[in-house]
Amino acid sequence: MKYKIETTNESVTRELAKKLGTKLEAGDVILLEGDLGAGKTTFTKGLAEGLDIPQMVKSPTFTIVREYTKGRLPLYHMDVYRLENTEDDLGLDEYFLGDGVSVVEWAHFIEQDLPTEFIRITLKHVSENERTMQIEPVGARYEALCSEVFEE
């Protein structure tokens, strides 16, 4: 089942992500897709709040992976946009199978390196304050999790 949610401001996006973050477990993988300014980093900030991470979350654009380790679980925030044409083994399995939560922006560029189960969230910019989130859980755990978090 897919979920479609419309948000009217950043705080709504963050609150939804925070709610999801409180339920995440080690090894969970969230894929974020969307144009620049669609809200990927805002969503990740909310996830970090749900994971009790006190550090300020920034976009990992120039670092590929930012690690936040001072929370209930570590958060690995990845931006793989610049890896579009690489065929190298990136070693991302260590994150995906590790002790934290992995958030991958622009995940379609590394489709072959992704685990088989995840939540894919596509954010679309509608207007200055409006966004649409399409949430697609892949795998039984993620289907149950999304049902719990996103069904009202």
Number of C-alpha atoms within 10 A of each C-alpha: 9 14 14 13 13 15 16 14 12 15 13 15 26 23 17 18 21 21 18 21 23 17 14 20 15 17 17 22 25 24 21 25 21 16 12 11 13 22 23 24 20 19 23 26 24 26 29 30 23 23 25 17 20 12 13 9 20 12 18 18 15 11 11 17 20 18 15 19 14 13 16 18 21 22 27 23 27 24 20 20 17 12 15 13 9 10 10 7 8 11 9 16 12 10 23 21 15 15 16 24 26 25 29 26 27 22 22 16 16 18 11 10 16 17 13 10 15 22 21 23 23 21 25 20 16 13 10 10 11 15 22 20 22 16 20 19 21 15 12 11 14 20 16 11 16 20 15 13 15 15 8 5
